[in-house]
Amino acid sequence: MTNKPLNVIIIGAGTGGLCLAHGLKKAGISVAVYERDRTRTGGLQGYRVGISPDGSRALRKCLPPELFDVFVATCARAPKYFNMLTEQFSEVLSFEIADNDSDPVNSEKSVSRMTLRQVLLTGLEDIVHFDKKFTRYEQHPDGKVTAYFEDGTSATGDLLVGADGTNSPVRKQYLPHAALENSGLISIGGKLPITEETKKLLPPKVFHGISMVMAPKAYSMIIHAMEFKWDRNGVKSGIGGNDAELIARWPGLLYDNTRDYIMWGFSTSHRLYPANPLQIKDGEALKQMVLNMTKGWHPHLRAMVAESDPSTMFTVNIRTSVPIEPWQTSNVTLIGDAIHTMTPGRGVGANTALRDAELLCRRLIEAAAERSRSSQPCTSMRRR
Ligand SMILES: Cc1cc2nc3c(=O)[nH]c(=O)nc-3n(C[C@H](O)[C@H](O)[C@H](O)COP(=O)(O)OP(=O)(O)OC[C@H]3O[C@@H](n4cnc5c(N)ncnc54)[C@H](O)[C@@H]3O)c2cc1C
């Protein structure tokens, strides 16, 4: 083992990679993150991610305390109900979700993925390098590893962490036998801003909850309303004390254009779509496809789709990782979706990426301490 300080390279500035970078930075370990998106605001769709107590615990351990408070302050209001409905908006089942909103860790939180990313990028400005598309790595006999990027540059360190999501190029080189399986489901999602008019489209329990619409022909739709503590004019009036102050002085608000929205996601088997939605890049065409497939649904549900902004439309091919046998460890490793992609329906992908990041961070802090102990000059034994 060499006794030089540990140098960690992370590929991917997503949920897991950024959480890990914070934890390592906090522990004084040298870390650099390389992200393919061109800029801080590039790349991501702003859909809801549910952060569980597991995810919050990992974030609390890795983030500086004030940034963890910003994460809590920037969550959307928590849903109050879980509802199951027919496509005619008839209630099949509805229950209240326990209200433990005031507990910063032991509560279920709703966060917009774009906002979470802006929170996680805060304070890492000198560590995250954008417009760096990883292409391959090379492991050297001296224990170092070099990552190569599409622009012809490279970075060398002691450990390469692939936090590069479902299609991870790090995984494809390191564990080429690790496969992804299609679930057969494809989702089309979209958003519309919350206004006095759009609010009226949803019954109160749906507006204040998470709802699943179960329709004939194996069609389904999930609906969330996301309301935040700020709007285009800054912090909303009536948001008290600490949260208002934290949001007002959080520099990430400059980059985050998230505003109150209703989000819906329509899903069914790939066989039931008239054409493959994954090949359609035009938001208006995706919207029309959902409208054509939901003829006969409650007019308010269809109005919600019709009034969605075409630029917010996105598709998700729902895939899952095929588990593999344990492998020989080395100076390359993987966290999050890169090694275990899961269906969004389980609501645990981000939480597991955060747990991976916190666990790896702990192990690396131990390894760095071990290196530094082994680099201390030997002291002569004291005589009695
Ligand atoms: C609609 C939807 C809803 C979801 N809801 C939930 C939920 O409620 N709860 C939950 O826990 N999870 C949810 N998930 C899953 C969750 O979003 C993911 O599991 C989580 O973001 C994975 O984090 P990650 O860090 O592994 O990867 P990501 O956050 O995907 O980050 C990967 C990063 O790597 C970058 N990258 C990729 N290739 C390269 C390259 N070649 N070079 C450099 N950078 C690269 C990407 O640009 C990206 O920034 C949902 C997912 C979807 C699609």
PDBQT file of the ligand as one rigid body, heavy atoms in Angstrom, charges set to zero:
ROOT
HETATM    1  C1  LIG A 401     -39.718   9.117 -13.171  1.00  0.00    +0.000 C 
HETATM    2  C2  LIG A 401     -38.786   8.616 -12.087  1.00  0.00    +0.000 A 
HETATM    3  C3  LIG A 401     -39.185   8.700 -10.756  1.00  0.00    +0.000 A 
HETATM    4  C4  LIG A 401     -38.330   8.246  -9.742  1.00  0.00    +0.000 A 
HETATM    5  N1  LIG A 401     -38.760   8.325  -8.445  1.00  0.00    +0.000 NA
HETATM    6  C5  LIG A 401     -37.949   7.888  -7.458  1.00  0.00    +0.000 A 
HETATM    7  C6  LIG A 401     -38.381   7.965  -6.081  1.00  0.00    +0.000 A 
HETATM    8  O1  LIG A 401     -39.496   8.416  -5.788  1.00  0.00    +0.000 OA
HETATM    9  N2  LIG A 401     -37.517   7.536  -5.116  1.00  0.00    +0.000 N 
HETATM   10  C7  LIG A 401     -36.275   7.026  -5.417  1.00  0.00    +0.000 A 
HETATM   11  O2  LIG A 401     -35.538   6.651  -4.486  1.00  0.00    +0.000 OA
HETATM   12  N3  LIG A 401     -35.862   6.924  -6.699  1.00  0.00    +0.000 NA
HETATM   13  C8  LIG A 401     -36.659   7.343  -7.723  1.00  0.00    +0.000 A 
HETATM   14  N4  LIG A 401     -36.227   7.248  -9.016  1.00  0.00    +0.000 N 
HETATM   15  C9  LIG A 401     -34.915   6.668  -9.301  1.00  0.00    +0.000 C 
HETATM   16  C10 LIG A 401     -33.783   7.680  -9.104  1.00  0.00    +0.000 C 
HETATM   17  O3  LIG A 401     -33.995   8.862  -9.870  1.00  0.00    +0.000 OA
HETATM   18  C11 LIG A 401     -32.449   7.044  -9.499  1.00  0.00    +0.000 C 
HETATM   19  O4  LIG A 401     -32.364   5.742  -8.954  1.00  0.00    +0.000 OA
HETATM   20  C12 LIG A 401     -31.272   7.849  -8.946  1.00  0.00    +0.000 C 
HETATM   21  O5  LIG A 401     -31.267   9.154  -9.475  1.00  0.00    +0.000 OA
HETATM   22  C13 LIG A 401     -29.958   7.144  -9.278  1.00  0.00    +0.000 C 
HETATM   23  O6  LIG A 401     -28.882   7.945  -8.864  1.00  0.00    +0.000 OA
HETATM   24  P1  LIG A 401     -27.449   7.710  -9.476  1.00  0.00    +0.000 P 
HETATM   25  O7  LIG A 401     -26.542   8.665  -8.782  1.00  0.00    +0.000 OA
HETATM   26  O8  LIG A 401     -27.107   6.271  -9.446  1.00  0.00    +0.000 OA
HETATM   27  O9  LIG A 401     -27.598   8.078 -11.014  1.00  0.00    +0.000 OA
HETATM   28  P2  LIG A 401     -28.074   9.434 -11.690  1.00  0.00    +0.000 P 
HETATM   29  O10 LIG A 401     -28.704  10.360 -10.696  1.00  0.00    +0.000 OA
HETATM   30  O11 LIG A 401     -28.826   9.034 -12.893  1.00  0.00    +0.000 OA
HETATM   31  O12 LIG A 401     -26.703  10.129 -12.119  1.00  0.00    +0.000 OA
HETATM   32  C14 LIG A 401     -25.869   9.628 -13.116  1.00  0.00    +0.000 C 
HETATM   33  C15 LIG A 401     -25.031  10.799 -13.649  1.00  0.00    +0.000 C 
HETATM   34  O13 LIG A 401     -23.997  10.274 -14.490  1.00  0.00    +0.000 OA
HETATM   35  C16 LIG A 401     -23.877  11.106 -15.624  1.00  0.00    +0.000 C 
HETATM   36  N5  LIG A 401     -23.245  10.313 -16.696  1.00  0.00    +0.000 N 
HETATM   37  C17 LIG A 401     -23.782   9.292 -17.401  1.00  0.00    +0.000 A 
HETATM   38  N6  LIG A 401     -22.902   8.856 -18.322  1.00  0.00    +0.000 NA
HETATM   39  C18 LIG A 401     -21.774   9.612 -18.184  1.00  0.00    +0.000 A 
HETATM   40  C19 LIG A 401     -20.514   9.637 -18.852  1.00  0.00    +0.000 A 
HETATM   41  N7  LIG A 401     -20.231   8.821 -19.874  1.00  0.00    +0.000 N 
HETATM   42  N8  LIG A 401     -19.583  10.543 -18.441  1.00  0.00    +0.000 NA
HETATM   43  C20 LIG A 401     -19.839  11.400 -17.415  1.00  0.00    +0.000 A 
HETATM   44  N9  LIG A 401     -21.034  11.434 -16.766  1.00  0.00    +0.000 NA
HETATM   45  C21 LIG A 401     -21.986  10.551 -17.132  1.00  0.00    +0.000 A 
HETATM   46  C22 LIG A 401     -25.330  11.511 -15.917  1.00  0.00    +0.000 C 
HETATM   47  O14 LIG A 401     -25.401  12.654 -16.750  1.00  0.00    +0.000 OA
HETATM   48  C23 LIG A 401     -25.859  11.765 -14.502  1.00  0.00    +0.000 C 
HETATM   49  O15 LIG A 401     -25.644  13.096 -14.079  1.00  0.00    +0.000 OA
HETATM   50  C24 LIG A 401     -37.055   7.696 -10.059  1.00  0.00    +0.000 A 
HETATM   51  C25 LIG A 401     -36.649   7.619 -11.394  1.00  0.00    +0.000 A 
HETATM   52  C26 LIG A 401     -37.502   8.069 -12.405  1.00  0.00    +0.000 A 
HETATM   53  C27 LIG A 401     -37.054   7.960 -13.838  1.00  0.00    +0.000 C 
ENDROOT
TORSDOF 0
